[in-house]
Amino acid sequence: MTPLRVTGAWVQLLADWLDHQGLPAPRVRALLCSRRPVDAVPLTLWTELLEQALQMRPELTAQALAVGAMVAPRHLGVLGYLILASATLGEAMQAYRRYERLFYGTNLATVEIDGSHVRLCWPASASTGRLADTVAIAALVAFQRRLLGNLFVLESVSFAFAPPGHPLEGQAYEAFFACKVHFSAPETAVVLPLESLDSRLPGSDPYLRALLDSQAQVLLREAPDTGEIDRAVQQALIHCLPEGRVTLARIAIQLHLSVRSLQRRLAERKICWRQLLDQTREQLACEYLADASLSATDIAFLLGFSEQSAFNRAFRRWTGSSPECYRRRLASVPEM
């Protein structure tokens, strides 16, 4: 199965929640801000960030619901604006199914018609975990409620994860979704009245929808260029280095490749993984040192070093100079 990921636009939901709660969370924010909206974010990292952030407010009940409730079209990228421009809820659902791969890196959802109900389902094997699943389904519901108001009615919601340990949390789920919520279910599912698919969306715009549809199709066709694999790896490194756990396996996940495939493609370009890692770090270090607002400790963190002394040793090995001397030389060069 293709490793699941989300987008850089999506993880900004958490930044918005941190703002709403007035939480500084510098480490979490640094990782969130290092992602551009179009970047792929490994699901493991997204889950870790959610856990770290929500632990800062343990007194709140079912905080993941509140994170999802902050959803805006920009968090979904082109898919969000496609939904806004759709004519009906049914058309919006079709757009989600068609372009879900832009969000998760693969298509997971199915739509089932059962008598007078329609079920939007995700298999239990594709569950992204309690927090990430809750944020995703809460966001889906909040997004449609914002568009349709009282016309958006749920019959039931199901989650593959186990029920919350505290009764108040279970009650919070039912209060948020305003319907029966099932846990430990064989699939994640949202069940709606079939007639709701005909509900008209207020932002319907056929011309804009056609433009966005074309853009989404282009994005689906895009794939890493074999001849540019070194640049793709470097781009992935820029975003993974602050996590401090850069390995070939993590970069492979970021690029949606197996480790073996990535090794083969680097070998075809006669590129050594370790040399590319060092080269990328050296280039970034020189750029960061030119920014007077960044301390040596900041730069060491951005480059994935556990200690500033490790960064100092590496920089001397790369350039034959210390970071301090390099920065002083930059400062002494007159502007043209």
Backbone hydrogen bonds in HBPLUS format (Angstrom, degrees):
<---DONOR---> <-ACCEPTOR-->    atom                        ^
c    i                          cat <-CA-CA->   ^        H-A-AA   ^      H-
h    n   atom  resd res      DA  || num        DHA   H-A  angle D-A-AA Bond
n    s   type  num  typ     dist DA aas  dist angle  dist       angle   num
A0043-LEU N   A0004-LEU O   3.31 MM  39  5.78 159.0  2.36 135.8 130.0     1
A0005-ARG N   A0104-TYR O   3.17 MM  99  5.03 155.7  2.23 123.8 129.0     2
A0006-VAL N   A0041-VAL O   2.88 MM  35  5.22 161.4  1.92 148.6 152.9     3
A0041-VAL N   A0006-VAL O   2.76 MM  35  5.22 170.3  1.77 152.8 152.5     4
A0010-TRP N   A0007-THR O   3.08 MM   3  5.19 119.8  2.46  96.7 110.9     5
A0011-VAL N   A0007-THR O   3.29 MM   4  6.71 157.1  2.34 154.1 158.2     6
A0008-GLY N   A0039-ASP O   2.76 MM  31  5.02 133.7  1.97 147.2 151.5     7
A0009-ALA N   A0037-PRO O   3.10 MM  28  3.94 136.0  2.30 120.3 107.4     8
A0012-GLN N   A0009-ALA O   3.29 MM   3  5.57 148.4  2.40 102.5 111.5     9
A0013-LEU N   A0010-TRP O   3.01 MM   3  5.89 169.3  2.03 125.0 128.3    10
A0014-LEU N   A0011-VAL O   3.06 MM   3  5.73 140.6  2.22 113.4 120.7    11
A0016-ASP N   A0012-GLN O   2.98 MM   4  6.29 154.1  2.05 148.3 154.6    12
A0017-TRP N   A0013-LEU O   2.98 MM   4  6.33 149.3  2.08 144.3 153.1    13
A0018-LEU N   A0014-LEU O   2.90 MM   4  6.18 158.5  1.94 150.6 156.1    14
A0019-ASP N   A0015-ALA O   2.98 MM   4  6.25 154.2  2.05 145.4 152.2    15
A0020-HIS N   A0016-ASP O   2.94 MM   4  6.18 158.3  1.98 145.2 151.2    16
A0021-GLN N   A0017-TRP O   2.90 MM   4  6.16 147.0  2.01 148.4 157.4    17
A0022-GLY N   A0018-LEU O   2.92 MM   4  5.96 113.9  2.37 135.1 151.6    18
A0023-LEU N   A0018-LEU O   2.96 MM   5  5.17 165.1  1.98 150.2 151.6    19
A0022-GLY N   A0019-ASP O   3.05 MM   3  4.97 145.8  2.17  97.3 107.9    20
A0029-ARG N   A0025-ALA O   2.91 MM   4  6.02 168.5  1.93 164.1 168.0    21
A0030-ALA N   A0026-PRO O   2.88 MM   4  5.96 149.0  1.97 142.7 150.9    22
A0031-LEU N   A0027-ARG O   3.22 MM   4  6.54 156.8  2.27 149.1 153.6    23
A0032-LEU N   A0028-VAL O   2.97 MM   4  6.24 156.2  2.03 149.5 157.1    24
A0033-CYS N   A0029-ARG O   2.77 MM   4  5.88 165.3  1.80 154.2 157.8    25
A0034-SER N   A0030-ALA O   3.16 MM   4  6.19 126.3  2.46 132.6 144.9    26
A0035-ARG N   A0032-LEU O   3.24 MM   3  5.79 165.0  2.27 113.9 117.7    27
A0039-ASP N   A0036-ARG O   3.02 MM   3  5.30 157.4  2.08 113.5 120.8    28
A0045-LEU N   A0042-PRO O   3.01 MM   3  5.40 122.3  2.35 106.0 119.5    29
A0046-TRP N   A0042-PRO O   3.11 MM   4  6.49 162.3  2.15 155.0 160.0    30
A0047-THR N   A0043-LEU O   2.92 MM   4  6.12 161.8  1.95 153.5 157.6    31
A0048-GLU N   A0044-THR O   3.01 MM   4  6.22 156.5  2.07 143.1 149.7    32
A0049-LEU N   A0045-LEU O   2.90 MM   4  6.14 160.4  1.94 156.1 160.9    33
A0050-LEU N   A0046-TRP O   3.01 MM   4  6.26 157.7  2.06 147.5 153.5    34
A0051-GLU N   A0047-THR O   2.98 MM   4  6.22 165.1  2.01 152.1 155.8    35
A0052-GLN N   A0048-GLU O   2.94 MM   4  6.17 166.4  1.96 152.7 156.3    36
A0053-ALA N   A0049-LEU O   2.95 MM   4  6.08 165.5  1.97 150.6 154.7    37
A0054-LEU N   A0050-LEU O   2.91 MM   4  5.97 173.4  1.91 158.6 160.8    38
A0055-GLN N   A0051-GLU O   3.10 MM   4  6.08 141.9  2.25 142.9 151.4    39
A0056-MET N   A0053-ALA O   3.05 MM   3  5.58 155.4  2.11 110.7 118.5    40
A0057-ARG N   A0054-LEU O   3.17 MM   3  5.62 158.9  2.22 109.5 115.5    41
A0060-LEU N   A0057-ARG O   3.11 MM   3  5.86 165.8  2.13 122.7 126.9    42
A0065-LEU N   A0062-ALA O   3.11 MM   3  5.80 146.6  2.22 117.1 124.6    43
A0066-ALA N   A0063-GLN O   2.88 MM   3  5.17 120.6  2.24 103.9 119.0    44
A0067-VAL N   A0063-GLN O   3.05 MM   4  6.49 146.0  2.17 149.1 159.6    45
A0068-GLY N   A0064-ALA O   3.08 MM   4  6.33 168.7  2.09 149.9 151.5    46
A0069-ALA N   A0065-LEU O   2.99 MM   4  6.18 146.2  2.11 142.2 151.9    47
A0070-MET N   A0067-VAL O   3.13 MM   3  5.64 159.5  2.17 113.0 119.2    48
A0071-VAL N   A0068-GLY O   3.17 MM   3  5.74 157.9  2.23 123.7 124.1    49
A0075-HIS N   A0072-ALA O   2.93 MM   3  5.59 150.0  2.02 121.6 129.9    50
A0076-LEU N   A0073-PRO O   2.97 MM   3  5.48 153.3  2.04 114.8 122.9    51
A0077-GLY N   A0074-ARG O   3.41 MM   3  5.13 159.6  2.46  94.4 100.3    52
A0080-GLY N   A0077-GLY O   3.02 MM   3  5.48 126.7  2.32 109.2 121.5    53
A0081-TYR N   A0077-GLY O   3.42 MM   4  6.88 155.7  2.49 151.2 157.3    54
A0082-LEU N   A0078-VAL O   2.91 MM   4  6.09 144.5  2.03 145.6 156.3    55
A0083-ILE N   A0079-LEU O   3.06 MM   4  6.29 156.0  2.11 147.0 152.1    56
A0084-LEU N   A0080-GLY O   3.10 MM   4  6.40 156.1  2.16 141.2 147.8    57
A0085-ALA N   A0081-TYR O   3.03 MM   4  6.20 149.5  2.12 140.8 148.0    58
A0086-SER N   A0083-ILE O   3.20 MM   3  5.19 154.0  2.27 101.4 109.2    59
A0205-ASP N   A0085-ALA O   2.99 MM 120  4.89 166.0  2.01 128.8 126.1    60
A0201-LEU N   A0087-ALA O   2.92 MM 114  5.54 166.6  1.93 132.8 136.1    61
A0092-ALA N   A0088-THR O   2.98 MM   4  6.28 153.5  2.06 146.2 153.9    62
A0089-LEU N   A0199-SER O   2.99 MM 110  5.65 140.4  2.15 149.8 161.9    63
A0093-MET N   A0089-LEU O   2.91 MM   4  6.16 151.4  1.99 147.1 154.6    64
A0090-GLY N   A0197-LEU O   2.86 MM 107  4.21 149.3  1.95 133.8 125.5    65
A0094-GLN N   A0090-GLY O   3.01 MM   4  6.30 150.5  2.10 143.4 151.4    66
A0095-ALA N   A0091-GLU O   2.99 MM   4  6.28 153.0  2.07 145.6 152.7    67
A0096-TYR N   A0092-ALA O   3.01 MM   4  6.34 154.9  2.07 146.7 153.2    68
A0097-ARG N   A0093-MET O   3.04 MM   4  6.32 166.1  2.06 150.6 153.6    69
A0098-ARG N   A0094-GLN O   2.93 MM   4  6.12 159.0  1.97 150.3 156.2    70
A0099-TYR N   A0095-ALA O   3.02 MM   4  6.13 153.1  2.10 149.0 155.1    71
A0100-GLU N   A0096-TYR O   2.83 MM   4  5.42 103.0  2.43 149.3 160.2    72
A0102-LEU N   A0099-TYR O   3.00 MM   3  5.64 151.4  2.09 116.0 123.4    73
A0103-PHE N   A0100-GLU O   2.83 MM   3  5.29 147.2  1.94 111.7 122.1    74
A0104-TYR N   A0100-GLU O   3.03 MM   4  6.36 161.6  2.06 164.2 166.8    75
A0105-GLY N   A0101-ARG O   2.84 MM   4  4.43 133.9  2.05 116.4 125.9    76
A0110-THR N   A0121-CYS O   2.91 MM  11  5.27 146.9  2.02 141.9 151.6    77
A0121-CYS N   A0110-THR O   2.85 MM  11  5.27 169.0  1.87 157.6 161.2    78
A0112-GLU N   A0119-ARG O   2.85 MM   7  5.02 158.6  1.89 143.4 150.8    79
A0119-ARG N   A0112-GLU O   2.72 MM   7  5.02 162.9  1.75 152.3 158.3    80
A0114-ASP N   A0117-HIS O   2.82 MM   3  5.17 166.5  1.84 149.4 153.7    81
A0117-HIS N   A0114-ASP O   3.01 MM   3  5.17 155.2  2.07 117.9 125.5    82
A0194-LEU N   A0116-SER O   2.80 MM  78  5.20 175.2  1.80 131.9 130.2    83
A0118-VAL N   A0192-LEU O   2.88 MM  74  5.37 161.1  1.91 154.5 159.5    84
A0192-LEU N   A0118-VAL O   2.92 MM  74  5.37 166.2  1.94 158.9 162.5    85
A0120-LEU N   A0190-VAL O   2.98 MM  70  5.30 169.0  1.99 154.7 156.3    86
A0190-VAL N   A0120-LEU O   2.96 MM  70  5.30 151.7  2.04 144.0 153.1    87
A0122-TRP N   A0188-THR O   2.75 MM  66  5.06 151.3  1.83 155.0 159.5    88
A0188-THR N   A0122-TRP O   2.88 MM  66  5.06 159.4  1.92 163.0 163.3    89
A0126-ALA N   A0123-PRO O   2.91 MM   3  5.43 154.4  1.98 113.0 121.2    90
A0127-SER N   A0124-ALA O   3.03 MM   3  5.17 164.3  2.05 112.3 114.0    91
A0133-ASP N   A0129-GLY O   2.86 MM   4  5.71 161.3  1.89 155.8 162.1    92
A0134-THR N   A0130-ARG O   3.03 MM   4  6.01 157.6  2.08 140.9 147.7    93
A0135-VAL N   A0131-LEU O   2.95 MM   4  6.21 164.4  1.97 156.1 160.0    94
A0136-ALA N   A0132-ALA O   3.02 MM   4  6.16 163.3  2.05 146.8 151.5    95
A0137-ILE N   A0133-ASP O   3.00 MM   4  6.22 172.1  2.01 159.1 159.8    96
A0138-ALA N   A0134-THR O   2.89 MM   4  5.86 159.9  1.93 149.6 156.3    97
A0139-ALA N   A0135-VAL O   2.89 MM   4  5.94 152.9  1.96 145.4 152.8    98
A0140-LEU N   A0136-ALA O   3.02 MM   4  6.27 156.7  2.07 144.9 151.2    99
A0141-VAL N   A0137-ILE O   3.05 MM   4  6.25 165.2  2.08 150.4 153.5   100
A0142-ALA N   A0138-ALA O   2.86 MM   4  6.00 164.5  1.89 148.8 154.0   101
A0143-PHE N   A0139-ALA O   2.84 MM   4  5.87 160.2  1.88 150.9 156.0   102
A0144-GLN N   A0140-LEU O   3.25 MM   4  6.47 163.6  2.28 145.0 148.3   103
A0145-ARG N   A0141-VAL O   2.91 MM   4  6.10 156.4  1.96 152.9 160.3   104
A0146-ARG N   A0142-ALA O   2.99 MM   4  6.11 149.1  2.09 143.4 151.1   105
A0147-LEU N   A0143-PHE O   3.31 MM   4  6.64 138.7  2.49 135.8 146.1   106
A0147-LEU N   A0144-GLN O   3.11 MM   3  5.06 125.1  2.43  92.3 106.3   107
A0148-LEU N   A0144-GLN O   2.81 MM   4  5.96 164.9  1.83 157.5 161.4   108
A0149-GLY N   A0145-ARG O   2.68 MM   4  4.70 145.5  1.80 129.6 135.7   109
A0151-LEU N   A0148-LEU O   3.11 MM   3  5.31 156.4  2.16 132.3 129.0   110
A0152-PHE N   A0149-GLY O   3.20 MM   3  6.00 167.1  2.22 120.7 124.2   111
A0155-GLU N   A0191-VAL O   2.77 MM  36  5.32 170.6  1.78 153.2 153.1   112
A0191-VAL N   A0156-SER O   2.96 MM  35  5.26 171.8  1.97 161.8 159.4   113
A0157-VAL N   A0180-LYS O   3.06 MM  23  6.52 153.3  2.14 157.4 164.2   114
A0182-HIS N   A0157-VAL O   2.83 MM  25  6.28 160.8  1.86 155.7 161.8   115
A0158-SER N   A0189-ALA O   2.82 MM  31  4.96 159.2  1.86 148.1 150.4   116
A0189-ALA N   A0158-SER O   3.04 MM  31  4.96 154.1  2.11 122.6 128.5   117
A0159-PHE N   A0182-HIS O   2.85 MM  23  6.17 149.8  1.95 145.9 155.3   118
A0185-ALA N   A0159-PHE O   2.91 MM  26  5.64 169.2  1.92 148.2 144.9   119
A0184-SER N   A0161-PHE O   2.76 MM  23  5.02 159.6  1.80 137.1 134.8   120
A0169-GLU N   A0166-HIS O   2.97 MM   3  5.49 132.4  2.20 112.3 124.3   121
A0170-GLY N   A0166-HIS O   3.37 MM   4  6.85 154.7  2.44 149.9 156.8   122
A0171-GLN N   A0167-PRO O   2.96 MM   4  6.27 156.2  2.02 152.8 159.7   123
A0172-ALA N   A0168-LEU O   2.93 MM   4  6.17 140.8  2.08 137.1 148.0   124
A0172-ALA N   A0169-GLU O   3.06 MM   3  4.91 118.7  2.45  90.0 105.7   125
A0173-TYR N   A0169-GLU O   3.13 MM   4  6.53 146.4  2.24 147.4 154.9   126
A0174-GLU N   A0170-GLY O   3.24 MM   4  6.62 162.9  2.27 149.3 152.6   127
A0175-ALA N   A0171-GLN O   2.87 MM   4  6.06 152.3  1.95 148.2 156.5   128
A0176-PHE N   A0172-ALA O   2.96 MM   4  6.07 153.9  2.03 142.7 149.4   129
A0177-PHE N   A0173-TYR O   3.00 MM   4  6.22 174.3  2.00 158.8 159.6   130
A0178-ALA N   A0174-GLU O   2.80 MM   4  5.44 129.0  2.06 132.6 145.0   131
A0196-SER N   A0193-PRO O   2.95 MM   3  5.52 151.6  2.04 115.4 123.8   132
A0197-LEU N   A0194-LEU O   3.20 MM   3  5.96 165.1  2.23 119.9 123.8   133
A0198-ASP N   A0195-GLU O   3.23 MM   3  5.94 162.2  2.26 116.9 121.4   134
A0199-SER N   A0196-SER O   3.02 MM   3  5.29 165.0  2.04 112.5 116.8   135
A0204-SER N   A0201-LEU O   3.43 MM   3  5.79 156.8  2.49 120.4 118.6   136
A0209-ARG N   A0205-ASP O   2.83 MM   4  5.97 159.9  1.87 160.5 167.5   137
A0210-ALA N   A0206-PRO O   3.00 MM   4  6.17 151.6  2.09 143.2 149.5   138
A0211-LEU N   A0207-TYR O   3.14 MM   4  6.48 156.0  2.20 148.1 154.2   139
A0212-LEU N   A0208-LEU O   2.93 MM   4  6.17 166.3  1.95 156.4 159.9   140
A0213-ASP N   A0209-ARG O   2.83 MM   4  5.93 149.5  1.92 144.5 153.6   141
A0214-SER N   A0210-ALA O   3.08 MM   4  6.30 153.0  2.15 142.4 148.5   142
A0215-GLN N   A0211-LEU O   3.03 MM   4  6.37 155.8  2.09 146.4 153.3   143
A0216-ALA N   A0212-LEU O   2.85 MM   4  6.08 159.2  1.89 150.1 155.5   144
A0217-GLN N   A0213-ASP O   3.02 MM   4  6.25 152.6  2.10 144.7 151.7   145
A0218-VAL N   A0214-SER O   3.10 MM   4  6.40 154.4  2.16 146.9 153.2   146
A0219-LEU N   A0215-GLN O   3.01 MM   4  6.32 160.4  2.05 151.3 156.6   147
A0220-LEU N   A0216-ALA O   2.98 MM   4  6.24 149.2  2.07 145.7 153.9   148
A0221-ARG N   A0217-GLN O   3.13 MM   4  6.39 145.2  2.25 141.6 150.3   149
A0221-ARG N   A0218-VAL O   3.07 MM   3  5.16 121.7  2.42  96.2 110.9   150
A0222-GLU N   A0218-VAL O   3.16 MM   4  6.43 129.1  2.43 144.1 157.3   151
A0222-GLU N   A0219-LEU O   3.31 MM   3  5.27 140.5  2.48  94.4 105.0   152
A0228-GLU N   A0225-ASP O   2.81 MM   3  5.21 154.4  1.88 114.6 123.4   153
A0229-ILE N   A0226-THR O   3.44 MM   3  5.40 157.2  2.50 112.4 109.2   154
A0231-ARG N   A0228-GLU O   3.06 MM   3  5.35 118.7  2.45 103.8 118.2   155
A0232-ALA N   A0228-GLU O   2.95 MM   4  6.27 155.3  2.02 153.6 161.7   156
A0233-VAL N   A0229-ILE O   2.89 MM   4  6.09 157.3  1.94 149.0 154.2   157
A0234-GLN N   A0230-ASP O   2.97 MM   4  6.21 155.9  2.03 142.3 149.2   158
A0235-GLN N   A0231-ARG O   2.92 MM   4  6.16 156.9  1.98 148.7 154.3   159
A0236-ALA N   A0232-ALA O   3.01 MM   4  6.27 156.1  2.07 145.1 151.7   160
A0237-LEU N   A0233-VAL O   2.83 MM   4  6.10 150.8  1.92 148.5 157.3   161
A0238-ILE N   A0234-GLN O   3.04 MM   4  6.30 152.2  2.12 148.4 154.5   162
A0240-CYS N   A0236-ALA O   2.97 MM   4  6.18 142.5  2.12 144.9 156.5   163
A0240-CYS N   A0237-LEU O   3.12 MM   3  4.93 119.5  2.50  91.0 106.7   164
A0241-LEU N   A0237-LEU O   2.83 MM   4  5.59 158.5  1.87 156.7 156.9   165
A0243-GLU N   A0240-CYS O   2.91 MM   3  5.47 146.7  2.02 117.4 127.8   166
A0244-GLY N   A0241-LEU O   2.89 MM   3  5.50 157.2  1.94 121.1 127.9   167
A0251-ILE N   A0247-THR O   3.13 MM   4  6.44 159.2  2.18 152.6 158.1   168
A0252-ALA N   A0248-LEU O   2.92 MM   4  6.12 152.4  2.00 146.4 154.4   169
A0253-ILE N   A0249-ALA O   3.09 MM   4  6.39 153.7  2.17 144.5 150.6   170
A0254-GLN N   A0250-ARG O   3.05 MM   4  6.30 155.0  2.11 142.5 149.4   171
A0255-LEU N   A0251-ILE O   3.01 MM   4  6.29 142.9  2.15 145.9 155.2   172
A0257-LEU N   A0252-ALA O   2.86 MM   5  4.98 177.7  1.86 148.0 148.7   173
A0256-HIS N   A0253-ILE O   3.06 MM   3  4.88 157.2  2.12 100.1 107.1   174
A0262-LEU N   A0258-SER O   3.00 MM   4  6.27 162.3  2.03 155.1 159.6   175
A0263-GLN N   A0259-VAL O   2.89 MM   4  6.11 163.3  1.92 154.7 159.3   176
A0264-ARG N   A0260-ARG O   2.95 MM   4  6.14 157.5  2.00 147.5 153.6   177
A0265-ARG N   A0261-SER O   2.95 MM   4  6.18 158.2  2.00 148.8 154.5   178
A0266-LEU N   A0262-LEU O   2.96 MM   4  6.16 155.7  2.02 151.0 157.4   179
A0267-ALA N   A0263-GLN O   2.93 MM   4  6.08 155.7  1.99 144.8 152.1   180
A0268-GLU N   A0264-ARG O   2.91 MM   4  6.17 147.7  2.02 144.9 153.6   181
A0269-ARG N   A0266-LEU O   3.06 MM   3  5.19 131.7  2.31  97.7 110.7   182
A0271-ILE N   A0266-LEU O   2.91 MM   5  5.14 165.6  1.93 142.8 145.4   183
A0270-LYS N   A0267-ALA O   2.88 MM   3  4.70 156.3  1.94 101.7 108.3   184
A0276-LEU N   A0272-CYS O   2.92 MM   4  6.16 157.5  1.97 156.4 163.2   185
A0277-LEU N   A0273-TRP O   2.93 MM   4  6.18 153.5  2.00 150.4 157.9   186
A0278-ASP N   A0274-ARG O   2.96 MM   4  6.20 165.5  1.98 149.2 152.8   187
A0279-GLN N   A0275-GLN O   2.81 MM   4  5.96 162.6  1.84 149.1 154.6   188
A0280-THR N   A0276-LEU O   2.92 MM   4  6.01 159.0  1.96 144.9 150.3   189
A0281-ARG N   A0277-LEU O   3.00 MM   4  6.19 162.9  2.03 149.5 154.4   190
A0282-GLU N   A0278-ASP O   2.87 MM   4  6.09 158.3  1.92 151.8 158.1   191
A0283-GLN N   A0279-GLN O   3.00 MM   4  6.21 164.7  2.02 149.5 153.2   192
A0284-LEU N   A0280-THR O   2.96 MM   4  6.14 165.4  1.99 152.0 156.2   193
A0285-ALA N   A0281-ARG O   2.78 MM   4  5.89 156.8  1.83 147.4 154.7   194
A0286-CYS N   A0282-GLU O   3.07 MM   4  6.30 159.8  2.11 151.4 155.1   195
A0287-GLU N   A0283-GLN O   3.16 MM   4  6.45 152.1  2.24 142.8 150.5   196
A0288-TYR N   A0284-LEU O   2.79 MM   4  6.03 164.8  1.81 159.4 163.5   197
A0289-LEU N   A0285-ALA O   2.88 MM   4  6.00 156.7  1.93 150.2 156.5   198
A0290-ALA N   A0287-GLU O   3.20 MM   3  5.35 139.2  2.38  98.3 109.6   199
A0291-ASP N   A0288-TYR O   2.93 MM   3  5.29 156.9  1.99 109.5 117.2   200
A0294-LEU N   A0291-ASP O   3.11 MM   3  5.85 167.2  2.12 122.9 126.8   201
A0299-ILE N   A0295-SER O   3.00 MM   4  6.33 160.0  2.04 152.1 157.1   202
A0300-ALA N   A0296-ALA O   2.94 MM   4  6.14 157.8  1.99 146.4 152.3   203
A0301-PHE N   A0297-THR O   3.07 MM   4  6.31 156.8  2.13 147.1 152.7   204
A0302-LEU N   A0298-ASP O   2.93 MM   4  6.25 162.7  1.96 153.4 158.0   205
A0303-LEU N   A0299-ILE O   2.99 MM   4  6.15 138.4  2.17 145.9 156.4   206
A0305-PHE N   A0300-ALA O   2.90 MM   5  5.20 160.8  1.94 161.1 155.5   207
A0304-GLY N   A0301-PHE O   3.02 MM   3  5.16 160.9  2.05 107.4 113.3   208
A0310-ALA N   A0307-GLU O   3.19 MM   3  5.41 128.3  2.48 100.0 112.1   209
A0311-PHE N   A0307-GLU O   3.37 MM   4  6.79 153.9  2.44 144.9 151.4   210
A0312-ASN N   A0308-GLN O   2.88 MM   4  6.22 158.9  1.92 153.6 159.8   211
A0313-ARG N   A0309-SER O   3.02 MM   4  6.26 161.7  2.06 148.0 151.6   212
A0314-ALA N   A0310-ALA O   3.05 MM   4  6.24 161.0  2.09 145.7 151.1   213
A0315-PHE N   A0311-PHE O   2.84 MM   4  6.04 163.2  1.87 157.9 162.3   214
A0316-ARG N   A0312-ASN O   3.04 MM   4  6.24 157.4  2.09 148.0 153.9   215
A0317-ARG N   A0313-ARG O   3.04 MM   4  6.26 150.4  2.13 143.8 152.1   216
A0318-TRP N   A0314-ALA O   2.94 MM   4  6.25 149.8  2.03 148.7 157.0   217
A0319-THR N   A0315-PHE O   2.91 MM   4  6.02 167.0  1.92 154.7 157.8   218
A0320-GLY N   A0316-ARG O   2.66 MM   4  4.56 141.2  1.81 125.6 134.7   219
A0326-TYR N   A0322-SER O   3.03 MM   4  6.27 163.2  2.06 155.9 160.8   220
A0327-ARG N   A0323-PRO O   2.94 MM   4  6.11 158.5  1.98 147.5 153.1   221
A0328-ARG N   A0324-GLU O   2.96 MM   4  6.22 154.0  2.03 147.4 154.6   222
A0329-ARG N   A0325-CYS O   2.97 MM   4  6.22 155.0  2.04 148.3 154.7   223
A0330-LEU N   A0326-TYR O   3.05 MM   4  6.35 155.1  2.11 146.7 153.4   224
A0331-ALA N   A0327-ARG O   3.02 MM   4  6.27 154.4  2.09 145.8 152.5   225
A0332-SER N   A0328-ARG O   3.04 MM   4  6.26 135.2  2.24 140.8 152.5   226
A0332-SER N   A0329-ARG O   3.16 MM   3  5.13 129.6  2.43  93.2 106.6   227
A0333-VAL N   A0330-LEU O   3.26 MM   3  5.47 154.5  2.33 102.8 110.2   228
